């Protein structure tokens, strides 16, 4: 996990070495344990560092290609399109054919039938997967081994061919189950039942999914340890009556098959692996320990696939299980007045949320407040819906009438689930939302969480007051530094405001500079809310570079929400009515207003006008970034500039070459057809980001220039 998630790795290797040496010096009896722990850490770090990365070949990014390959997953049907995962083996660009090996996600339209294992020929533009403000879609696809996307691909030819026999069999069973449930139940009960019983979420309506997240019930459509252990117990008890010796092995096989049938996700594999470990322990007459089983399962899964360390479902699954194991019993004693059927799921949900809330806020930017209540109303019926729903679906696959009564019973439970989800998930206080939750806040929250868990588990050692006092002081200092102190680097945000101009600069000590404001007040508010911490309410310098709506359409919002140190007007054209109104409003609030005359220097960052008289340069040390409007006379970047932000969709022409990093602020489906194709082609030599595809783009200064945060 250190090799995948922490950088630079050498620092953490030094920390591990220091801890091993300190343990040996404190107590020589710990030398063997410290040495073995260090060796295990080094082996894991080496495995993580040597893991292959999933990347699209640079020469194919943004190219129109013809790609042939095999459909590698079950196609997912959407409203007007289908999602195909294709293992590409040949690519043709122009007249050149290249043998390659990577996977792409293609969105295709049309009615040509496609199934798993088919050979297909696709044409279209191949792109890097986008990164969104609140979700790194590129990392999500990379964890599945997918290197690129082909939106709007054209399906030229399909050749029928069978895939892997085992996988084809599992998919055939899955299709039969889905068809049986769809025939027996209306929507969304059918989709909800398939999600709860088999982890099949493709048909869940987006609105219902959002309500499940808000109500803390999204986990019921994921294959969890609760479901796997329930399945194992039922099978082991049923088989144990007539074949007690074979019952554990049959239960282990059923857990593995269930995880594969559900799609073999990280959560499903973790749950099945832990269940199998417990079964093996029972066969060996060894006691099973939750934390040891968790560690062993995590070690095996990460050894096979190190990229799982960055998988959100993997992290949440393990953290939630640890929280439930460590705190459920203690929490349940506080609610002894509740009936046991409600108390256990209520306490388990509180424990899981207490262990996972930092990751929920960092990845999903919201945390359910009514999750314990919702789970208390839903989880007691989970065994019934699992047994009845699974039996009805499997029996109803070959004989529809045989499974119909069971599926109707399961549908009644699914209707209750829907009522709870829609009623509680739509409440205004269902969840708290926090758009701004940067990595250092996540680190601070994890320090608090780990410290709290240590206190709960190690209370018997409270008599060592000096040790606890030192640990508490160190944790408090770490949390304060992570939450309050800036990270010592210059951050530049190309804000997602549509086709307009809005660039935010945050200095090493936390000062803010704003260039323009963009055309849309709502988009500006959302973008700045995600870029700045809630305590940041001051703009030290506000630079207006033009008088059009794309520059200052949302200026009123800035005046109402922030304290402005100095408003600087740098419009080279005669002031428009928009600029004159802005100046009058600023002066009426006592804000100092000045015309641009030379550079602006704030906390080591310099804003200076470029040679074309319209672009501006952001300089932090030796790193220089240009903010270039469409009216520029430049056709390429001058030497020494390490990157560019093209505002308002970019210029109509550009000769390049691309250098450093390039960002284009543009809205999706721009009516003006921006950015121009010639500009995009000229920038192929640089890393190119578009706000219509990835949202706000964050750039960070370094010794070699500005780089995009990934």
N, C-alpha and C positions, 0 to 999 in steps of 0.2 A: 504494500500500500504506500510505503514511503517513496519507492521508486516511481510509482505512477502519479501520485498526488502531490508530493512535496518537491520543491526545487529551490536551491540546488541540492542534489542528493548528497554531495560530499559533506555538507554541514551536518546532516542527520547521521551520516556514518561516523563523523567525529563525536557527535553527542552519544551515540551508542557505545563507541569505544571508551569515552570518558565515564559513562555509567558503569560499564563492566569493570574498569580499573578501580573506580571508587568502591564498588561492592566488594572487590577482592581486598582492598586495603582496610575496609571497615571490619570485615570478618573473613579470615582465610578459608573458613569452611564453605564459603559461598563461591570460591574460585571456580570450581568445576561447573556449578550451575551458571555462573556469569559467562564462562567460556563457551558453554553449549548454547546459551541464549544469543551471544554475539555471533557465533557461527551460523545459527539459524537465521538471524537478521541479515547477515551478509549473503547467505544463499538466496533468501527471498528478494533482497535488493538486486542481486545479480540477475535473477529470473525476470524481475520487472524491467530492468534496464535493457535486457536483450529481447524484450517482446517486440514483435513486428508491428509497425505502425500502418494504419490503413490510410493511403493517400492516393488521390487521383494523379496520374502522370501530368506534370505541368504543361507539356506541349498539347494536351487535349482540352485544357480548361477553356471554356467559351467557344469551342470549335463546333461547327456543324458536321456531324459524322454519320456514317452508317455502321451500326454495331450488330454483330451476330453473337448469339450465346444461348444459354439454357435457362429456362424459368426455374429459379432456385427455391421459390416459396409458393405457397398457395396464393393465387391472385385474390386481391381484396376488391370487391365491387363497391363503388361509391355511387353517388346520385347520378352523375353523368359521365363517369370515367371509371377506369380500373387501375389499381396500383400493382405493378409487376416488379418483382425482384429478379434481376437477370444476371447470371454469371457470364460476363462477356469474355469471349476468347479471341475475337478478331475485330479490328476497327479500321474503317476506310476513311481517310481524310483526303479529299481531292482524288488524286490518282495513286496515292500511296496506301498500301495495306500493311497493317502491323499486327503481329500476334501479341496479345496482352492477357492478363489474368486479374480481373477485379470485378466487383459487384456494383451494380447501379440500381437505383430506384427509378422506374419509368412510369409516368402517368400517361395512359393511352386512352383514346376515345374510339368509338365504333363498336360493332357487335360481333366481330370475329371471335369465335370461342378460343380461349387459351386456358391451359391447365398446367399443373406442376409437371416438369420434365420435358415440356415442349421446346423444340428449337425455334427461335424467333429471329427475325431481322428487323431492326429498328432504325429509324432515321430521325435526326433532330439535334438540338444543341445540348451538349453535355456540360454540366456546371458543377461547381463546388456546392455542397449542401449549405443552405443559409444558416446564419446564427441570429437568433432573435433576442430581444431585450431580456425576456424572462425564460428563455429556453434555448439551449445550445443544441440545435437540431443536427448540426454536423457531428458533434461528439456522440449524440444518441445513435445516429446511423453508423458511425465508426465502430461502436461497440457491437454492432451486428455484422461488421465486416463489409459495410457498404461505403464505397469511396466517392460516388458522385450521384447526381440526379439528372433526369432527362424530362423536364416538364413539357407537356404537350408533344410527346414523341408520337411518331407515325408508325403504326404496325404494318410493315410491308408484307411479311410472309410468316406463316406459322406451319411448322412441320411437326406432326404428332409423334411423340416418342415417350416411352415410360421412363420415370426417374428411378430413384433408389427404391427397391421393393418394400423394405420396411417402412420407409416414410410414406410411400404411396398407399400402403395398407392403413397406416394411422390416419392419413388424410381422408381416405374413403370412409373409415368409421366415423370420423369427425363430421363429414358432409352428411352422412346418414342420420347422425344424431341431430344436427342442425335442422335438417329437413323434417324430421319427426316432430320436433318442438314447434317449428314454424307452422306445420299443418294443424297442430292441436290448439295453439294459443294465439291470441292477438298480440299486436305490439302496443306498448313496449314490454309487456309481461314476458313474451318469448325471449327477447334480447336480454332482459334482466335475469331470467332463469338460466340461460346459456352462460352468462357471465358468472353467476354465483356458483353453478355446479361444475362447469368445465373451463372457466377462465376465458371464454370466448367473448371479446368485447367489441368486435368489429361492427356489430349492428346497434350498439347502444347510442341513443340520440345524444348529440353534444350537450343540449340543455340538461338532460338528466345526469350526464357525467359531471357537469359543473356543480349541480346540486348535491351529488354524492361527495364531491371534494369538500364543499362547504359544510356538509353535515358530518364529515368524518367517516363516511361509509364506503369510500372508494375501494378500500381493502377487501370488501366482500366479493368483488369481481376479480380478485387475484388469487392464484393458487397459493394458499398459506399453509403454515405448519399445522394450524388447527384443522383444516380440511383433510390434509394428508394423514394426520394422526387419527382423525375420526374414521377415515376409510380403512386404515390399517387395523384399528381396533375391531371394527365390524367384521372384517374378513377373518381376522385371527380368532375371534370368538366363534364365528360360524363354522370355520374349518376345524377349529380345535376340538370340537365335539366328537368328530370321527377320525381325525388325523392330527393329533396334538404335536407330533414330531415335525410334520411338514408345514404346520400352520405358520410359523415365523417366516419361513422361506417364501411361502405363497404370498404373505402380507408384504414382504419386501419387494417381490416382483410386481405386485399390484401397485405399490407406491411408485416404482420406477415407470411402469406403463402409464399411470395416471399423469405423471409429470410430463412424459413425452406427448401424450394425447392433448394436454393443455398447451402445448407449444414450446416446452423446454425453456421457459424464461428463467432468469436468475433466481427469482423468488421460488418458483416451482422446484428447481433443481436443489436449492438450499433446503427446502422443506423435505423433499424426498431423501436427500442425503442424510439429514439429521435423523429422520425416521429409520432409515436403514442402519445407521450407526447404533441407535437404541436397540433395534432388533438383534444386531450382531452381538451387542453387549449382553443382551439377555441369553443368547445361545451360548456365550462363553462364561455365563454365570458371573459377569462383572457388573458392578453398579454403573448406571449411566448418570453422568453429571452434565447439566445443561451447558455450562460455560466451556467445559472441555470438549463437549460435542460440537459446540459452535466454533471453537477455535480449529478443531480438526477439519470440520466441513469447509470453513473459510480457507484454510491452508491448501486443501486439495483443489478447490474450485479456482483459487487464484494461481496455483501452480500450473493448472491446465490452461487458464485464460487470464493473464494478469490484467487485461483491460477491464475486467469486471470491477476492479477497485474504483473506477470512475462511474460505474453504473448506479444511478440513483435508486433503482429498485433493490439492488444488492445491498446498498448502504442502509436503506430504510428497513429492509427485511431483518438484517442482523441486529441493528440498533433496537428495533421494536421488540425482537425476541429477548434481547438482553434486559430491556426495561421490564418486560412482563415477568421474566424469571426472577429479577432482583426485587421488584417492588410490589407485585400484585397482592401477596399475602398481607403485607403490612398495611396497604391501602384498604384492603377488604375489612380488616379489623376495625377501621374507623367508620365503616358503614354497616355495622352488625345489625342495625335496625331494618335494613332492606331485606326482602326475601332473597334467598340464595340464588334463585333463578335470574334475578336482576342484579344482585350484588357482584357476582363474579365477572360478567362482561363489563359492568360499570367500572370496577376496579382495574381490570385488564386494560381497558381503553385509556384510563388516566395514566397508567404506567407506561403504555406504549407512546402516548403523546408526550409525556414528560421526557422520554428518551430520544424522541425524534423531532421535537419542535424546531431546533435550529436548522435541520436539513429541510423541513417542510417550508420554513420561511425563506431559506436560501434558494430552493429549487422551484417552489410553487408560489411563493410570495403571499401565502395566506395560511392561517391556522384555524381549525375548527374549534369553536367554543362549546358547541352542543354535541360534540362527538360522543362523550360518555352516555348522555341521555339517549341519543339515537342508537348506539350499540346495545344499550340495555333493552331497547324495544325490539331489536332485530336479531341479535345473536342467539337468544334462547331457541328460536325456530330454525337455526341453521342446520342442526342434525336432521331434522325432519325433511327440510327442502332438499338436502343433499341426497338422502336415501331415496325419497319418493321421486324426486326429479331425475336422478341418475337411472333408477330402475325403469321409470316410465319411458325415458328417452331410448335406452338400450333395447327394451322390449318392443317399443313402438317403431323401431327402425325397420325390422322385417315385417312386423304385423301391426299396422296402425291402430286397429281396434283394441288390441291387447294392452297397449300402453296409454290409451286415451283417458281412462278413469284416473290413473296415477298422475298424468300430466295436468289434468284439471285440478286435482288436489294441490299439486305443486304450484299451479298458476294462481290459486287463491292466496297462498303464502307470498308469491311474488307481487300480487296486488297489494297486500299489506306492506311489503317492503316499499313499493312505489309510493303509497300514501305517506309513509314515514319520511321518505327521501324528499318528496315534493313539499310536504308541509314544513319540515324543519329546515331543509336546505334553502328555502326561499325567504326565511326570516331575515330581517335587516341585521340582526346581531348573531347570525349563524357563524360567522368567521371574521377574524381580524385580518386586514390586508396590509402588507408592508412592501411597497414597490422597491424601496431601497434597502438592500440587505447584502452588502459587499462581502468578499471572502474574509476580511479581517474581523467583521462582526460575527461571521460563522465560527471563526477560530475562538473568539472571546466566548461565544455561547457554549462551544464545546468544552472550554476550560471550566465554565460554571457547571455544566452538566456532569462532567467527569468528577469534579470535586464534590458535587452533591451526592452522586452515586457512591463515592468513596466514603463519605460521611455516613450514609445509610448502612453500608456493609461493614464498616470498620469502627462502629461506635464503641466496641469493647475496648478499644485502645485510646479512648479519650483521656485517660489518666496521664498520657504523655503530652501535657499541655504545651511545652515549649516546641515540640515537633509540629503540632497542629498549628500553633501560632505562626511559626515560620512559613509553613505551607500556605496558610490562609493569606498572609501578607504578600507572598510571592504571587499567588493566584490573583489577588486583588490588583496588584501593580500591573500584571500582565493584561488583565481585562481592561483596566483604565487606559493603558497605552494602545491596545487594539481598538477600543471604541472611540477614543478622542483624538489621539495623535494622528495627523496625516502620515502617509507612508514615505514621505520624503522625495516623491517624484512628481513631475509635472504631468497632469492628465488633461487631454484635450478631447472634448466630446462633440462629434458632428451629430447634432440632435435630429431625431426623426420628426420633422415638422412638415413633411411633404415636399413639394417643389418650392423651396424657399431657402432662406439663409438664416442660420442660427447655430453659432459655435460657442461652446462654453469652455473656459480654461480654468483649471484649479491648480494653484501653485503648490510648491513643496510644503508650505506652512498653512495651507488651507484658505488662501485668498481666492476670490472668484472674479474673473473677467468675462464679459459677455459681448459677442459680436453679433449685432442685429437681434431679431426676435422671431422671425418667421411669419407666415401668413395666418396660422391657425392657433387661436388661444388655447383650445383644449389640448391639441397635440403638444404645444410648448409646455403646458403645465404638467402633462404626463411625463414628457421626456426629461424635464428638469427634476421632477420628483424622483425619477429612477436614478438620475445621475448624482444628485446631491443628498447628503444626510439630512434628516429632518431639522437639525439645529442650524443649518446653513441658510441664513436669511439676509445676507448682505452681498451686493454686487459692488465691488470696489471700483471698477471701471466698466462703463457700458458704451460700446462703440457702435454708432450707426453709420453704415457704409453707403446707404442708398435710401431714397425717399419713396420707393414703391411698396406696394402691399407685401411683396415677398420678403422685404427687409424688415418692415416695422408694423405689419398688420396686427400682431399680438402685443404691441408695446404697452397697452393699457394694463395687461395682466402683470407685466414685470413691475410697473409702477405701484400696483396695488399689493403685490406679494413680497417685494424685496425693498430693503433700504439701499439706495443708490449713493455711492460715494461721489462719482463724477460722471456726467453724461457728456460724451464727446461726439460731435457731429462731423463726419468725414465724407459727406456726400459731395462728389466733385461737380455735380450738376446744381443748378439753382434749386433752392429749397422748395419742396412740394408742400401742398396743404397738409399732408400727413406729418411731415417733419415739423412744420410750424406749430401744429396742434400739440405734438409731443413736447416740444420745447416749452410751450406755454404751460402745459400740465406739470412738467417737471419743476419749472420755476415757481409755480403756485404752491408746490409742496416743499419748497426750500432746497431743492436739489441744484447743485452747481452745474452750469452748462458751459461748455467751451467748444471752440472749433478746433479741428485737428491741426496741430502745428508741431511737427516732429514726431518722435516716438513716444510711446507710453511704457513706462517701466514700473512693474509691480513685483516685488519679492523675487527678483531674479529672472522674471519673464519679460521680454520686450516685444511690444507690438509696433511694427513700423510699416509704412506704406511702401509698396514695391515699385519697381521702375515703370510699370504700365499705368500708374496713377489710380488704379482701381483695386488691385489685389493688395492683400495685407500679409505680412510675414510674422509668424509666431516663433520667437527664438528663445530656447532654453539651453544655455550653455552652447555647445556646438551643434545641437539639433535644431533644424530650421524646417518649419512647416508653412506652406503657402495656402491661403484662403482665396480662391480665385472665382470671381463672378462670371456670368456669361458674357458680359461686355468687355472682357479683357482683350488686349491686343496681342497677348502672348500666343504662340503656337506650340511652345514647349517650355518646360521648367528650366530656369537658369541653373547653372552649376552651383553646388553647395546646398540645394534644397532637397531635403530627404523625404518629402511627401507632399501631398496636395489634397485639399478638400474643395471640390467643385460644388459651389452653391447653386440653387435654383435650376438643377438639371444639367449644369455644365454648358460649355460653349458649343457652338454649332460645328466647329472644326478644331482638330488638334493633330499635330504631327508627331508628338512624342519625342523621344521614346519614353515609355513608362519607367519610373524609377522610384525606389522606396515603396511607399504605400499610397494608394489612391482611393479617395472616398467621393461618392457622388450623392448629393442630397436631392432626392427626387421622390415623387409620390408614385404609388403603383398605378399602372395603366394611365400614364401621363397622356393627356389629350394632345399635347404638342409633340408626342412621339419622342420624348427625351428619356434617357440620354441618346444623342446621335450615335448611329452605328460606327461612324468613322472615329469618333472619340473612343468608344469602347475598344475598337480594334487597335488603336494607337497605344492604349494603356495595357496591352497584354503582357508587357514585360514587367509590370508591377503587380503586387497584390491588390486586387480591386474589390471594393466593398460598396454596396448600394443600400441606402437606408430603406428603400422600398422592399428589400429582401431580407435584410438582417436587423432592421431597426437602428437605434442609436449606435454609432460606432465609437468605441473608446480607444484613443491612442495614448501611449505612454512614452515619455522621453527616456532615452538610453544613450550610452556613449556613442553608438553608431547612428543615431537619429531617432525618429519616432517609429514605433511599431504598434500594430493593432493588438489589443488584449484578446486572447482566445479562450 
